[in-house]
Each structure stands twice: as structure tokens, then as C-alpha cells.
């Protein structure tokens, strides 16, 4: 097994593709935060995001033998996370489930003992405005903005993850940013004193 401090990602990916569980475990450690963030971006629920990111890693491990080790790993993993999350949302919609997060947004409040008043105060008014504005965008617009600005993926990584040309990424980002800006300006005008 390759030590993580001196790892070469290509070597780890190659070993994982040959069935080395420890090598795949290294990939999990390297990408688990990004995987969770990607799932959370799509489903908006912490527990679901954790479960879905774990499911995506299981699916990735099972499919590693088919993975082209010359390709970047994360965009491939992101496609698995995305498909797993979207399938989850479709099932959830068919079953008519509601999450605790959505209940809390509508007024239900369950205390989180780990959250301090300072943590709660740190959610700025601007963040709430942006979150509200983001909810008014299409799912595709939300996803592309989150991939670029919250997960900080490059245009190339986004293109590979979504399986679209890089020019399309740039065009969609431009449109999504323009729409978000318009929504935020409208909110600001509505909130301004007359």
C-alpha cells in the first residue's frame, strides 16, 4: 500500500481499480468532504447527503474495474454522486416525504445542542438572502453555481462532472449568475424603505 503522505493519485487509483480496498479507502479519505458537499448541494439535507455520499462510494468501488485510470477521479465520482442523489430525490418525491430541514424552514424548530448562539448568529443576513434567491433558480442553475462557487470546482471539472462542454459550463454559469443577481436586486428593492 502507498503511504498517504507520499501518495501519487494515479498510483492509488490504479491500485483501487485492481481491487485494493486500502487504496480505495485512501480515495475515500481524500474525497469524502467533497462528496458530502456535492450530495448536500443536490439534496439539501445533512443526513441524506451523508448516506448518499457513502452509497456513491460503494457504487464507485464496485465500478472501479471499469474506470479509466488515465481520467481524473473526482469528475467520475461526482457523476455517481449526482445520479445517486437525483434518484433519491425522485423516489422521495414519489413517496411524498418531507425532511426535517424543510419542516424547520416552515417554522418547526428542533434544538440542536451542538449549535451555540454564536454559531446561529454567524449566519449572516446576506447568506439568508442568497439562500432565498438560490431557491428561486432552476435546479440546473443552482447546481452549476454551487459546483463553481461553493465546491470551487474548475470549469474543466464541472464540464467533466456534468458531461457537457466547457463552453456550455461558462454559458450556464453566466446565465445563472445573471439570474441570481437580478433576484437579489429585486429583493433589495423590495426591502428598501419607501
Secondary structure as UniProt FT lines:
FT   HELIX           4..6
FT   HELIX           9..17
FT   TURN            18..19
FT   HELIX           21..43
FT   HELIX           46..63
FT   HELIX           64..66
FT   TURN            69..70
FT   HELIX           73..95
FT   HELIX           100..105
FT   TURN            106..107
FT   TURN            113..114
FT   HELIX           117..121
FT   HELIX           125..135
FT   HELIX           139..145
FT   HELIX           146..150
FT   HELIX           155..162
FT   HELIX           166..191
//
